[in-house]
Amino acid sequence: MTSGDQTLTPPVAKTVATERIHHGHTFVDEYEWLRDKENAEVVAYLEAENAYTEQETAHLAPLRDQIFQEIKSRTQETDMSVPTRMGDWWYYARTIEGKQYGVQCRAPIAGPGDWTPPELTPGVELAGEQVLLDGNAEAEGHDFFSLGAFSLSHDGNLLAYSVDVVGDERYTLRFKNLTTGELLPDEIPGTAPGVTWAIDHSHVFYLTVDESWRPDTVWRHKLGTDREQDVSVFHEPDERFWVSVGSTRSEKYLMIWVGSKITSEGWVLESANPEGEFRVVLPRREGVEYGVEHAVVAGEDRFLIMHNDVVDGVKAENFVLAEAPVSDPTSLTTLIPHRSDVRLEEVDAFADHLVLGYRREALTRLAVWPLGENGYGEFTEIEFDEELFSVGLGANPEWRQPTLRMAFTSFITPGQVYDYVLATGELALRKSQPVLGDFDAGNYEQQRDWAVADDGTRIPLSIVRRKTTGAGGPAPTLLYGYGSYEASMDPAFSVARLSLLDRGVVFVVAHVRGGGEMGRHWYETGKTLTKKNTFTDFVSSARHLIDTGRTTPRQLVADGGSAGGLLMGAVANLAPELFAGILANVPFVDPLTSILDPSLPLTVIEWDEWGNPLENPEVYEYMRSYSPYENVEAKDYPAILAITSINDTRVLYVEPAKWVAKLRATKTGDAPLLLKTEMSAGHGGVSGRYEKWKEVAFEFAWVLDLIGK
C-alpha cells in the first residue's frame, strides 16, 4: 500500500503459519501473529486498516456530520434526571451542553413527608445543591473515562466511587467526604467496578479480578487504614464462577454472590456486623440458580428465594418464588409456582410490599404485591396499552416509601419515568425524555411479526418504522440480532435511530434463540450444542422479511455486536446472498481459539455457554463447524464493516483483525471490507456522549450509503 496523497490499497496482512492441534484435528492459523498488540508490526497493520477505512468512508463525512448534528439537535444537552430520594437528600444527575460526561448532584429534601421530587429546570441549580462528582473534571487529561462504582454511605456523608481512564475495566477506588468536599487518603487501584457499604459507614466491600479478568475475591476495607490491612473475606478458586457483592434492599444483610452461567450460590452477613463471617444461604448445586431478597412478612424476617430447582418432581425452568425463615433457608415454601409461559426474573422487597418482575409473551411486566399484618395480599399487574414496550423498576433506595419509581419506554415512546402511588394505583408521570425538533410519536409505528424457523419454531420480530415507509413496496431495512447469555433485546426508544427511520429505513429486531425473550427454554435451545439455532433463526428472519415483501437483499443490512458479532460472522458464512451489508461491533468471530485458551480473559466461565472444546471433542467439532473465522470461504460476501477496540478485555481486538485479514485474502467479489480499531477504548467503544454520537453517525452513514439512501 502507499501513503501521502496517493490512493491507499486494501491492507494485506502477512501470513505466519501457526498450528492449533486438538482432538486429532490440526488447524493452521495464518493470522494468529496479530494477537501481540505490543508488536510494532501489529500496530502498524491496525493503523493501516484504519487509514484505509478512513479513505474509503471519506465521502461520507458530510452525511456523518449531518447525522451527528441531527442527534445533537434532538437531544436536550443540558438536562437533569428525575431526583430520587435517599435519606434527607434528593439525588440526580445533570448533563451540560458541550460536556461529555454527567455531573452527579444532590439537594436537601423539604421535610420528612417530602416525597414529590422537585421540579427541575435544566441549567438552574436547586436550593442547597451540592455537586458530588463531576465526570468531566475526572476525565480531564484522559482520552477515555468510565465511572465504575458510585455508592453513598447510608448516612449520606461519604461517597465511594471508582474510575477507569484506560478502558481495560481496572478501576481505582476513591472516597470523598461530602460534608467537606475533601478526598480521603484511602485509594485502592486495580478494583472491579462496584463497592458496597456496611451500615456502620466505616467499612466497605470491593472486588478484585484474577489474571483472566474474572472477579474472584471480595475484600473488606476499613476507612482510614492502609490497603495492606484490607481483609480478603471471600475467594472463589473455581474459574467458572464470577463473584459479586451487594446488600439486600432493606440494608440489613450484606450479600456475596457466586455465579457461573448455570449455577449460583449466595453468602450472607448482617451488615451491622461487617467484621463477622459470611455464611452460605443454600450450598451450590450444579445447574441450580437462585437469588435472595430479605422481606419482613407478618413481622418476621424472611428470605424470598427465586430459584429453578426441581419442585414436585419437575425442573422449574422458568423459576419459582419461595420463602424461608432466615434461620433456616433450606425450609422452602413455594409462593409462586412454575409456569411454562411466564419467566420470573426478580423480586424486590420493601417494608410493606413486594414488586415482581417477570416476562410474558416476550415483554417485561411488573406487579405489586402488598404485605399486610397477615402476610401476603393479592398482587396487581401494572398495565400499559402499547403493543411493544419495556417496563422496569427505577431507583428505589428507601425501604419505606409511599411511591414506586419505574421506567417505561417503547420503540416509539421516549423514555418515561413514573412514580406509582401505592395507596391509589395512580401512575404519576415525573418526566418524559425530551426529544427536540419536530418529533411526533404519531408519525411512527411499531408492531410484532413472526418468522418461522426450519424446525417450525416461531421467532418474534419487533418492527419500527415511519408510517409512510414501505407503503409502496419493499423498504431498506436494518435487521439487528444478539441471541446469547439469555439477554433480551427489549423495545427501547433511540433518538439516534430517528436518523434512520426518517430516511425511510425500517428497524427490525430478530429475537432469536439464545436470548431470553421467550423464557429459559428460548435460551437453552440457543446455546452449547444447539447454538446454531441462533444463526439459522436470524437467517429465517431475514428470509421472512424478504419473502413477505418487506425488503430485498439489496436493501437489507444485518447488525450485531459482541456475541451478536459472532452471529454476524456466522450469518455472513451461511447466507451472504441475503444481505447488502453486515455491521459487526466488537465481534466474537474467533470463538474456538478463545474458548480453547483458559488463560484468556473470561474463557473458563464461558464453557457453560458454549461448551468446553478442550475436554469434549463433540463440542470442539460443533464449534469448529460454525466459527466464523475458521469457515471463511471463497465466496461473494456482502460489504462488511467491523469495529473493535484495542483495549477490549472481553472480545479481544485480534478476533475481528484476524477475521478481516482472512476475509480479504479469501473472499471473491468486490464488496468493500473495512476494519476500524479504536486505539484508546474498551469493549463499550469510545467514551463521552459526543464521541459516541460520532461513532453512531459513522455507522449509520455507512449503512445509508450502502443501501442508497
N, C-alpha and C positions, 0 to 999 in steps of 0.2 A: 504494500500500500504506500501511498505517498501523502505528503502533508503540504502545508503552506496554502497557496492559492489553488493548488491542483485538486482535482476530484479524488476523494478517497474511495478505494475499492473495499468490498467486504473483507474484514479481517479473517485470516485463515490461521487457526491455531496449529502449532506443530503437533505431531503425534509421537508419543512415547509409550511403547507397549508395556502395560502393567498387567500381570496375570492375577486373577482372583479365582481361587480353586475351592469349591465346596461341594460335598456330596458327589464327588466324581465328575463334576462339571467344571470346565475352565472357561472363564470369561476374560477376554482380552480387552482391557480398558485403555484406550489410547489417549484419554484426556484427564486421567487422574492427577497428572502433574499440576493441574490448575488449582489443586487444593491448598497449596502453600502460598498464603497471601503475603508472607514476608519475602517472597521471591520477587525480585525486581522485574523479572520477565513476566510473571503472572500479572502484576500490577500494570505493566505496560500493555499487556493484552486487553485487560479490562478497560483501560483508558482508550485504547484503540477502538474497542467496541462502542464506548461512549461517544467518541468523536464521530464515528460512522453513523450512529443513531442520530446525533445532533445534525449532521449533514442531511440525512435522509428525511428528517422532520422539520428542517429549517423553514420550508414553505408554509408550515402550519403555524408559524409564530403569530401572524395576525389573528388567526382563529383561536389560538391558545389565549392570547391576550383578551380577546372578546369574551370568551367563556369565563376567564378569571374575573373580568370586570362584571359580568352578569352575576356570578356567585357573590361577589363583593357587594354589588348594588342591591341584591335581595336580602342581604344579611344586616341586621341591626348590630353594627360593630361595637357600639357602646351599649352594653346590655347588662342585665342582672338576673341571677337565678331567683326563684321564689325562696324567701327566707324560711329556714327550718329551725324550730325552737329546740334548744337543748339547755336545760338548767335556766339560768337567768339571762340568756342571750338568744338573739336571732342570728343564725349563721347563713351566709350567702356568698356567692361568687360574682365578681364583676369581670366583664370584658371591656376593653377600651380601644377605641378606633386607633389603628396604627400599631397596636401592640399585639405580639404573637401569642402571649400566654395570659391565663386568667389571674385574677387577684382575689385572694380569699379574705373575707371581711366578717365582722360581726357588729351588732348594735344591741344595746340593752332592751329587755322587754319592759313594757309599761307597768306590769304588776303580775302577781301570781295567776290571775284569771285571764291574762292576755294570750289568747290562742289564735287570734286572727293576724296573719302575717301583715306587716306594714306595707303600705303602698309604696312602691319603689319608682323613682324617676331615674332612668339611666343617666349617669354622669353627675347626679346630685347625691351628696352624702346624706346619710341618715344622722339624726342627732345622736351624738356619742359614738359614732362609727370608729372602729379600730381596724386597721389593716393587719391581718395575721401573717400573711405570706404573699409576696408579690413574685409570681413566676418569672416576670420579665427581669427583675433585679437578680434573681437566682441564675437566670440563663445568660446574663451579660458576660461577654467574652468567650462564649461557647457556641459551636456550630450545632450542637444538639442539646436538648434538655427534656428530661422526663421526670415528673413528680411521682414518687412511689408511695410511701406512707404519708398520711395526713390524719393524725389521730390526736384528739384532745383528751386531757385528763378529765376525770368526772367532775372535778370542781371547777373546770373551765380556766384554770390558771396556767396550765402548761400545754405546749404543743410539741408533739414528736412528728418529725417529717423527714423524708429521705429523697435524695435526688440522684439521677444518673445523667452525666454530661457527655457520655461516650456512645451509648446505645447498646452496650453489652449486658444490660439488666443487672449490673452490680451497683448497688445504691449505697450512698453514705448517709447514715442516720444522724440527725442532729436534734437538739432540744432547745426550745425557746420559752423564756419566761414572759407570759403575755401581760403580766402586770407592769413589768419594767421595760419590756421590749428587747431585753438582752438575750443573747445566745448563751446557753450554759456551756461550760468547758467540755462536757461529755460529747464525744464524736466517735462514731463507730462505722468505719468503712467496710465495704465488701459484704453488705447485707442483701437479702432478698427483699422485694417490696412488701411493706406491711409491718405493723407494730401494734401491740395490744397492751393497754394499761391495766394494771391491777387497781382495785378500788381504793388502795391506800395512797395513790398519786405519786408514789416514790419508786415503784418497781414497774418495769416494762419487760415484755417478752418479744423477742425478734427471731428471725430465721437467718441461717447461712446456708450456702449451697456447696455441693461437692464439686469435684473436677468436671463432672458431666452436667453442671448447671442444675442439678436436682436439689431442691430444698430438702435438707435431711436432718438438720439439727435446730432445736429450739433453745434459745439462751435467755437467761434472766439477768437483767441489768438493774442495779440499784443506782439511782441518780446520785452523782457526786463521787462515784467510785471509778477507778480505772477499769478499762475494758478487760485487763488481765484478770480482774476479780470476778468477771461475769461467770455464771454457772450454767453449764450445759444441763438442762433439765430433761431433755429427751433427744435421743438419736435413733434414727432408723437406718439400719445397715442394709436392708433389702433394697436393691436398686430399682425394683419395680414400683416402689411406693414413694409418693411425694408427701411432704409434711406441711401443715399449715397450723396457725394458731389464731385464736379469737376468743370471743366470750358470748354467753347467751344474751339475748336482748334484755333480760332482767338485770344483767351485770352481776348476778350473784355467783356465777360459775365461769371460770376460765376453761377453754376447751382446746385441746390439741387434736388435730385430725390427721390421720394417716390413710392415704388412699392410693390404690392402683386404679386401672381402668375398670376393674370388676369387683374390687374388694375394698372395704373401708373399716376403720377402727377409730373410736373416739376415746380420749382420756380427759378426765375432769378433775378440777381442783377448785375449792372455794376461793373466790377472789380476795376475800378478807384475810386469807392465809397464803400469801404468794410464795412464801418460802417452804410451804408444805410439799407433799409428794402427790403428783398426779396419779390417779387410779383409772384403770380401764373401765369403760362402761359395758361394752359387750366385746369379748375377745374376737379377733378377726377369724373369719372362716371364708375360705376361698369361694369367690363368686357371690358373696353376700355383701350388699351395700346398705348403709344406714346413716341417718342423720339424727341429731338430738336437739331438742329445744326444751327449755325449762318453762313450766307453767305452774301457776297456783290454782288448783281446782278444788272448789269447796273447802278452801282453807288449808289444803295440803300441797306440799311441793311434789310435783310430778315431772317425770321426763316424758315428753312426747317423742316417739321414735318412729320415723318413717323408714320402712325397710322393704327389701324384696326377697326375704327368706321364704321358705315353704310354710304355708298356713293351711291347715286341714288337708295336708297331702298334696297341695297344689303350689307350684312356684309362683309367687306374687310378682310376676314380671313387671307390671306397671306400678308396683309398690302399694303398700297398705300403710295406714296410720294406726299406731298402737300407743298405749300409755303404760307406764310402770312406776312404782314407787322409786324415789331417788335412792332409797336404801337398798333396793333390790331390782336393778334394771332388767334382770332376766325374767321377771314375773310380768310378762306382757299380756295386755288385754287389747284386742283389736277394736278400734273405734270406727274406722272406715275400711271396709273390705276391698279386696281387689276387684277391679273392673277391666275387662279387655279393651274397652273403648275410651277409658279415661286414664291418663298418666298423671299420677300425683307427683308434684315436683318440690313443694316446700310447704312448711307450716311456720308461721310467725306467731309468737305468743306475746300478749300484752296483759296488763293487770286484770282486765275484765272481758277480754275477747281473744279469739284466735283469728288468724287470717290464713286461708288455704289458697295456695297457688297450684293450678293444675292445667292440663291441656286436653282439649276435646275437639275433634274434627279439625285438627291441625292449627287450632287457635288457642292462645293463652286465656285463662279465666281466673277470676278472683272471687272468693266467697268469704263473708264474715260470719263467724261462729261465736255467739255470746257465751260467756261463762257467768254462771249465777251461783247463788248460795247452795243450790242442789246439784251443781255440776254443769253439764253441757246443755245448751239450748238448741235451737234449730238454726242451721246456717242458711244464709241468703246469698245467692249468686248476684253479683253486680252486673247488670245487663247493659249492652251497647247495641246500637241499631245499624252498624256498618257491616257489610258482608265480610270484609277482611280487616283485622285490627290486631293490635298488641296492647296488652294492659299488664301492669306490674306495680308492685309496691315502690314508692319512693323512699326518701329518707324519713324514718320514724324513730328517732333515737330515744324518745321518752317511754318509760314503762307505763305511765298513766297519762293518757291524753284523750280529749273528747273527739278528736278527728283522726282520720287515717289518710296520710298523704299517698297519692298514687299517680302514675303517669300513663297516658293514653296516646296512641298515635295510629296512623294507618298510612298507606301509600299516598293518599290524597289529603289527609288531615295533618297539619303541622302538630308537633308535639304539644300536648296539653297537660297541665298539672292541676289535679283536683285535690280537694280535701273532702273526704267522705265523712259526713257528720253522723256519728254512731247513733245518736239519740233519735234522729229523724230519717236517716237513709238518704238525706239530701247530698247531691254532688255539687260542691261549690267550686266553680272554675276559678283558679287562682292566677293562671297565666296560660296563654296560647302563644306558641312560638311565633314571633313576628316574622312575616315574610314581606319585605318591602316591594314597591313597584306595583305592577298591575296584576299580581297573582290573585286568581279566583279559583277556589277549590272546585267550583261548579263546572269549570272547563275540563275537568279530568274525570276519568272513571277507572274503577278497579273491579276485577272480577276473578272468580275461581274457574279454572278449567281443569280437565283431567286428561292426561296421556295414558296409554296402555302399554306396559312393558311386554316383552316377548313371552314372559311366563303368565301374562294375564293380570299382573298387579297394576292397580290404578295409581298413577303418580300425580299428586296435586301440583298444579301450576298456579302461580299468582301473577296476574297481568295488570299492568297500569299503563295508561296512555291518555293523550288528549282525546276528547270525544270526537274530534274531526279526523283523527288519524285512522287509516285503514278503511275508511268508508268507500274508497274507490278501488280497493283490492289489496294485494299484499303490501306490507309496510316494513321498513327497516326495523330490525329487532336486535336487542341486546339480551342474550339469554345467560343468566347467572346461575351458578351452582356451587355447592360446597360438599355436603354429604359425608361427614366424618365426625367422630367423637360424640355422637348424639347431639351435636349442635343444631339448633333450629334457626332457620333464616326467616324470622318473623317480619310481618309488614312494618315498615317504618318510613316516615317521610324524609325526603332528602331535598334540600334547597338546590344542591349542585345538580341533581338529576333533572331538574326542570329544564336545564340547558339542552338535554337530550329530548325530553318529551316535547318541548316547544318547537323543536326542529323536525318533528314527525317521527321520532323513534319510539318504538314500543319497548318497555322494560318488562322482562319476564323472569321470575324465579322458578326454577325447577326444584321442587322439594324431594330430591332423590333419596333413595335408601342409604343408610349410613348416618343420616341426620336423625333428629328426634321428633319431627313434626307429628308423626302418627303413632307415637308411643315407643316403648322399648323394643318391641318386635321390629319396628322400622329400622332401628339402629342395628339390632342383632343380625338382620339379613343384609347388611351392607358393610360388614367388617370381616376380618380374617379370611377364611376360605369362601366367603360369599361377597368379597369386596367388589368383584366385577359387576355386581348388580348396580353399584353406584354409577359406573361408567355407561353401562347399557341403558339404564334409566334415563340418563342425560341424552343419549343418542335418540332414544324413543321420544323424549320430549321435543327434541329438535325436529324429528320427522313428523310428529303430530302437528307442530306449528306450520310446517311446510305443506303437509297433506291436506290440512284444513284451510289452506289458502291465506293464512295469516301473514306469511312471509315466504321468501325464496332463499335458496342457498347463497345467491349473490348478495342478499340483504341481511344475512344472519351472522352475528358475531357472538362468540362464546366468551365468557368472563368468569374467572375464579382465581382465588389466591390461597397460598399456603397448601393445606391439604386439598383445597379446591383447585390449586395449581397442578397437583397430581391428576385430578380429574381432567383438567385441560390437556395435559400431556397425553393421557390415555385416550381421550376423545380424538385428539389430533391423529393418533395412530389408527383408531378404529374407523372413523368416518370423516376423513378430511374433506370429502366432497360436499358435506352438508354446510360448510361454513366459509364465509368470505375471510374471516379472521379469527384469531384467538388471542385474548389478552390474559396473560398469566403473571400474577403478582407473587413474589417470593415463592415460586412453585417448587413443590416437593417432588421433583421429577426423577430423582435417582434413589428411590426408596430402598432398594435392596442393598446397595452399597452401604447406606447409612444404617439400616437396621441390622446389618451383619457386624457392625463395629460397636461393641459395648463401650468403648472409650469415648465415643462421640456424645455430645450433649443430648440428653433425653432419650437415648436409644432403648435402654432396658425397659423403661416404663412403657414404651410403645409396643412391646411384644404382645401385650393384651389386646391391642388394637389391630395389629397386622399379622400376628403370629410370630413365632421365633424361628427364623430361617437358619440360624446357627445349628440348632438341635434337630429340627424337623425337616427332612428332605421334601415332604409334601408341601410345606409352607414355602420352602425355597423355590420349588418348581412353579408354584402358583404365583408368587410374587414376580418371578422371572418372566412369567407369561404376560404380565401387564405393565411392568416397569417401563415408563415412557422412554427413558434414556436407552435402555437395552433393546427396545423394539423399534427404534428409528429405522425406517426403510427407505429405499429409493423410490419414493412416490411423490406425487404433487401435493405438497402440504399447502394449506391456506397461509395467508400472511400471519406472522406471529410477532407479538411484542412481549418480551419477558423483562420483568423489572425485579431487581433484587437489591440487597443492601450488604455491604462488605462486612459490617459488624453484627449481622444477624446471627444469633446463637440458637435459633430454633430450626430454621431451614438455611443451611449454610449456602453462601453465595455460589460455592463451587457447583452445586447441583444445576441451576439454570445455566451457568457458564459452560459446563460440560455438554449440556443438552443442546444449547445453541451451536456450539462448536461442531458437534456430531451432525446436527441437522444441516448445517451449512455444507459440510463435506459430503453428505449422503443424499439429500432430497433432490428431486427433479423439479422442473418448473421454475418460474421466475418471481413468485410471490415474495414480497420483502420479508426479511428475517432480522429482527432487531433485539439487541440486549442493552439494557440501561441499568447500570450499577450505581447506587448511591454510595459515595465514598466516605460518608460520615453519618451513618444511620443504622438502625437496628431492624427487628422484624416488622415493626409497625411503620417503617419508612421514615420519611423526614419528620421533623418535629416543628411545631409552630403552625398556627392555623393558616396563615397566608401561604406558607410553603406547601402545606397540604392542599390548599386550593389550587396552587400552581401545578401540583402533581396530578390532581384530578383533571385539570384543564388539559394537561399534556395527554392523558389517556383518552379523554373524550374527543379531543381534536383528531387523534389517530383513528378512533372508531368512526367518526363522522366522515373523515376523508376517505376511509376505506369503503364505506357504503354509499359514497357520492352525495352526502348531504351538506 
